[in-house]
């Protein structure tokens, strides 16, 4: 089997460009409080740009994450709403449209304390954010920062 590497997809290149822009913008901000407020505004603006289904889920995920773990700081990460602890991304919301997937994703990075033996989930597909899903997200986020 011979597979040739064709480089990053257009979506991956766009995400990397967004990440570079996010970092430049963050570096220009003055005070810590100003940075935090502007970072949250950026996250809410990014959510507002999403299509209907993704936007509704992202709004609910944002509300649940910020209520369940107020210690997490909202910020953009590769153009996605994300939540950081001490500057390290703990979790993020990836819209289905971002990489032309059939479902949105709630992902957790290695800063999340979700370890469970030798193998555990770090991403969850979302098709709808129901009350039951909100409870699971809240529990995961609380555990991730414990």
C-alpha positions in Angstrom: 0.0 0.0 0.0 1.5 3.3 -1.0 -0.1 6.4 0.5 1.2 9.8 -0.4 1.0 12.7 2.0 -0.9 15.5 0.5 -0.5 18.0 3.3 -3.0 19.7 5.5 -6.6 20.1 4.4 -8.0 23.6 3.7 -9.9 23.4 7.0 -6.8 22.4 9.0 -4.8 25.3 7.4 -7.6 27.7 8.3 -7.7 26.5 11.9 -3.9 27.0 12.2 -4.2 30.6 10.8 -7.0 31.3 13.3 -4.8 30.0 16.1 -2.0 32.3 15.0 -4.4 35.3 14.9 -5.8 34.4 18.3 -2.3 34.3 19.8 -1.3 37.7 18.3 -4.6 39.3 19.5 -4.1 37.9 23.0 -0.5 39.2 23.1 -1.7 42.8 22.4 -4.1 42.9 25.3 -3.1 44.9 28.4 -4.3 43.8 31.8 -5.3 40.2 32.9 -8.9 41.3 33.5 -9.0 43.0 30.1 -7.6 39.9 28.5 -10.1 37.6 30.2 -13.1 39.8 29.3 -12.0 40.2 25.6 -11.3 36.5 25.4 -14.8 35.6 26.5 -16.2 38.2 24.0 -14.2 36.5 21.3 -15.6 33.1 22.3 -19.2 34.4 22.3 -18.6 36.1 18.9 -17.3 32.8 17.4 -20.3 30.9 18.8 -22.6 33.5 17.3 -21.0 33.0 13.8 -21.9 29.3 13.9 -24.8 27.7 12.0 -28.0 27.1 13.9 -27.5 23.6 15.2 -23.8 24.1 16.1 -24.6 27.5 17.7 -27.3 26.2 19.9 -25.1 23.4 21.1 -22.1 25.7 21.6 -24.2 28.1 23.6 -25.4 25.3 25.9 -21.9 23.9 26.3 -20.5 27.3 27.1 -23.2 27.9 29.7 -22.6 24.5 31.3 -18.8 24.6 31.3 -18.7 28.2 32.8 -21.2 27.3 35.5 -19.7 23.9 36.4 -16.1 25.1 36.4 -15.9 28.9 36.9 -12.1 28.4 37.3 -11.8 27.7 33.6 -11.1 30.7 31.4 -12.9 30.9 28.0 -10.7 31.5 25.1 -10.4 30.7 21.4 -8.2 27.8 20.4 -7.6 27.1 16.7 -10.8 29.2 16.1 -12.8 27.0 18.5 -14.4 27.9 21.8 -12.1 26.5 24.5 -11.7 26.6 28.3 -8.3 26.9 29.9 -6.9 26.4 33.4 -3.6 28.2 34.1 -3.2 28.9 30.4 -3.6 25.2 29.4 -6.7 24.1 27.4 -8.8 21.7 29.3 -11.7 21.3 27.0 -13.1 22.7 23.7 -16.1 22.7 21.5 -15.6 21.8 17.8 -18.6 22.6 15.5 -19.6 20.0 13.0 -19.1 22.5 10.2 -15.5 23.3 11.3 -14.1 20.1 9.7 -17.2 19.1 7.7 -18.1 16.3 10.3 -21.5 14.8 10.8 -21.5 15.8 14.5 -20.0 18.4 16.8 -17.4 17.4 19.4 -16.7 18.2 23.0 -13.0 17.4 23.4 -10.7 17.3 26.4 -6.9 17.8 26.3 -4.3 16.2 28.5 -4.7 18.9 31.1 -8.1 17.4 31.9 -8.0 14.9 34.8 -10.2 12.3 33.2 -7.7 9.4 33.4 -9.4 6.1 33.9 -6.9 3.2 33.9 -5.0 2.6 30.7 -7.6 4.0 28.3 -10.3 6.7 28.5 -12.3 8.9 26.2 -11.0 12.4 25.3 -13.7 13.4 22.9 -17.5 13.1 22.7 -19.7 13.5 19.7 -22.7 15.8 20.1 -25.8 15.8 18.0 -28.0 17.6 20.6 -27.5 19.1 24.0 -30.3 17.8 26.2 -30.7 18.1 29.9 -29.1 14.7 30.3 -26.2 15.7 28.1 -25.8 18.9 30.1 -25.5 16.8 33.3 -22.8 14.6 31.7 -20.9 17.6 30.5 -21.0 19.3 33.9 -19.8 16.1 35.6 -17.0 15.6 33.1 -15.8 19.3 33.4 -15.9 19.2 37.2 -13.9 16.0 37.1 -11.5 17.4 34.5 -10.5 20.3 36.8 -10.6 18.4 40.1 
